[in-house]
């Protein structure tokens, strides 16, 4: 299996980052969103995803000077303008004290030096309740919450090994039963377990071996269906493994699906229509493209790519 060239891997991320920068205003919550409060969590999640991606880019250190400048600018914009210096997260936490969303978004920004003492106090208070530990959520989501607590220096409110054992991936079932929602659960289990690729050694060997064995078939399936959003996430999972393949064929198909302006469609061709509507559809796969590129480029420049 031939590995993709670092130049191709880097180009996907460079174009995706340029699109995100050009369209950054579309991440902003509208006055109507803020006034009504309806769907505010769903509207704010893309801002958190933007912060995570910029954190990965900064951490992996594979960006050129132009990418570095864009990522710093986007992070400052996300914190200052989109999140009002953290006040938006603090307000959401006050309205929904037991929601893990403010903590999850804040964790990546906290790692980069952004601080909001009021939000931290609110999180600390919520964590004193028995209800915080009793919150019902998907096991892979529980892993994400525990990782967010760890990232801001808190003692995790649960056991990561237990949370992992309860996930689909932790049980390593029949690989042919993977459907769309299961595949996304698999990718997010890996993201949370490895802290978005920062600590791949936290992936237990038996799970890494399972993924190494079946991931190529899953990628081929979703590439055939032209599901670029999920293929992008699976390419990140590959880059998190001890011996990633960085499969040139998969990356070639993925890169070819990217629009000239850097946007990545969810599935099939790029959608047409109003810019706001198109942004709402493609911002996630484009963020995934930036994430996949940063991780894969970093691994390609190392010496541990599978032959």
N, C-alpha and C positions, 0 to 999 in steps of 0.2 A: 504494500500500500504506500503510495507516494504522498508526502506531506506537502501542503500548500506553501507557497513562497511567502516569506515575511512581507514582501512588497505588496502582494495581493491582500494579505490579512490586514496590513496597515491601511491600505487604501479604502477598504470598506468602512473602517472606523473614522477615517479622516472625512469622508463624505457624509457619514451619518452625523458627526459632530457639527459639521458646517450647517447641515439642515436644522439641527436642534437650535443652534445659535440664531439662525435666520428667523426661526419661528418661535422664539422664546416667549414673545408676548402672548401666545396662545395658551401658555401654561397658567396664566393669571386667572384667578377667580374673579368673576364679574361682581358688580355691586348687587345684582339680583341674587347670585349665589350666597353672598354674605348676608344679605337681608333676610332671605327665606330660610337659610340653614338647610334646605333640602338637598340631599346628595353631596353635602360639603366634604364628607369623608372620601367619596369617590373622586371628587374634583381635586382633592389635595394629594391623593396618592401619586399621581404623575410627578408632582414636585418632589416627593420622596424618592421616586425612582430616578429622577434626574440627579438628585444629590448622591445616591448610591453609585450611579455610573461615573460621575465626576470623581468620586472617591476612589473607585477602582482605577481610573485613568491615572490619577495622581500617585496611587500606591505602586502600580506596575512600572511606572517610569519609562514607558515606551513611546510617549507622545513627543513629537518634535516641538520646536519652539512655538509654532503657530497653534498647534493643538493645546499646548500647555496654557498659552494666553487665553484661548477660548474657554478652556475648562475652568480656569480661575475666575474669569469674568462671569461664566454661568453660575458658579457656586455663589459668588457674591450677590448676583442678581436674585438667585433663588432665596437666599437668606434675607436680604434687605428688602427686596420689592415683592416677591411672591409670598413670603412668610412674615413680612413686616417685622423683621428682626427677631422672629420667634414668637411674637405676640399672637399670631394666628394659631399656632400650635398650643400655646398656653390657654387661649380662649376655648379651643376645642376640648382641651383636657378638663377645664372647669365645667363645661357643659356635659361632658361624658367622662366622669372621673375614671371609670373602669375600662375605657377604650384603650387598647394597646397601640392604636395608630399614632398618636403624638409621640410616644416613646420610640416606636420603630423608625419614624422619620427623623427624629432628633438624634438618634444614635450615630448615624453616619456623619451628620454635621458636627456633632460633639467631637468626634474623632479628629476633625479638621480644625478644631479650635474655636468653634462657635459656641456661645454660652447664653443661656437664659435661666437665671436663678429661680425666677417665679415658676417656670415650667418644671424645673427639677424638684422644687418643694412640693408641687402638686403631685408629681409622680411618686415621690417618697411617701406622701400621705396615703395615696391610693394603695400602695404596696403594703401598708400596715394592716390592711383588711384581709380577713379570711376569704372574702369574695374574690380578691385578685387571684389567689391560687386556685379558686374553684371555677374560674371562668371556663366555659366549655368552648373548645375550638379544635380544628383539625390538628392532628399530631405534628404535621410539618409546620403549621403556623405556630404551634407551641415552641418548636425549635427556634423559630425566628424571634419570638418574644424573649426567650432565654438568652439568645445571642445578643439582642439589643440591650438587655440588662447588663450583660457582661461588658459590652463595648463602652458603656458610660460609667463603668467602675462599680456596679452594684452586684451584690451576691445574687446569682440567679434564683428565681422563685420556684424552681422545679429541677428535676433531674434530666439532663440531656440524653443520657443513655436510655432512660425509660421512654422519653418522647420519641427517640429514634426507633426503638424497638416496636413502637405502636404504628409507625408509618408503613405504607405499602412497600417502600423500598427496603425498610428494615427487615421485613419478613421475606423478601426476595421470592415472590410468587412466580407462577408460570409466566414467562416473558411474552407469550403470544396473547395474553389477556389485556395488554396495554391498550387503552383507548385514550381519547384526547385528554379528558380530565385527569386520568391516572398519569399520563405522560407529564403534564404540568406539575402534578404533585411530586413526581420523581425529581424534576429539575429543581423545584424549590426546596426539597429536602436536601439536595446536594448544596445549593446556595447557602442555606442556613447552617448546615453542618460544617461547611468549609469557610464560613464568614465571607461569602461572596468571592470565593477563590483565594482568600488570603492564607488559609491554613488547610491545604489539601491533605495534609497528614492526619487530619481529624476524621477523614473518611476511613472507616475500618477496612481492613484488607479484604474481607470476604465480600463486602459491598463493592469495593473497587474492582475486584475480580469479576463480579456479576455484571457490573456496568461495562467493563472492557469486553466481555463476551457478547452482550446483547445490544449495546448501544449502536454499533454499526448497522444492524438490521432495522432498528427503530429510526435512525436517521434516514436510511434509504426509503423506508415507508413514507415518512412525512415529506421527504423531498419529492417523491413521486406524486404526492397529493398537492405539491407546491404550497405547503403550509409553512411559510417563511418565518413566521413568529415563533412557532414551536421548534422548527429546525434550528433557528438561532439559539434558543435556550439549550437545545441538545448539544450544539457545538460548544457552548460554554461548559457544559458538563464534561465533555470530552477533554477540554483544556484543563479541567480540575483534576483529572486522573494522574496517577503517578507516571504513566507512560501514555501521553495523549497521542492520537493518530494525526490530528490536524488534516484529515483526509482531503487531498487536493480536489477530488471529484465533487465531494459535498460542498466544499468552499467555493468551487467554481460555479456550481449551480446557484448557490446563495448569493455570491457577488453579482451574477448576471441578473438576478431578480431585483437588485437595487436600482431605483430610479436615478437618472442623471444628476438630480439635485441632492441626492443622498438619502431620500426617504426610502423606507423598506415597507412594502405592502404586507398585510397580515397573511393573505393567501391569494394566489393567482397574481393578476395584474394590479397595478396601482388604481385605486378608486378615483372617480371623477366627481366634481361638484364644488360646493362652497369651501373656501380654505379652512374655515373653522371646523366644518364637518369632516373634511379630509384629515385635518390634524387629529381630531378625536379618534379616528380610526387607526392612523398609522404611527402615532407618537410612540406607542409601546414597542412595536417591532423595530422602530428606528433606534430607540434606547437600547434594545437588546443587541442590535447590530454593533453599536458602540462598545457595549460590554463584551460581546464575543470577540471583537477585534482586539481589544486591549489584552484580554486573557490569552488569546491564541498567539498574538504577536510576541508577548512576553515569553511564552513557552517555546515558540519557534526559535527565539534567539538564545534559548538555553540548550543544553546538550542532552535532554532526557526525552526527546520525541521518539516514539516507537519506530522501529525500522520497517 
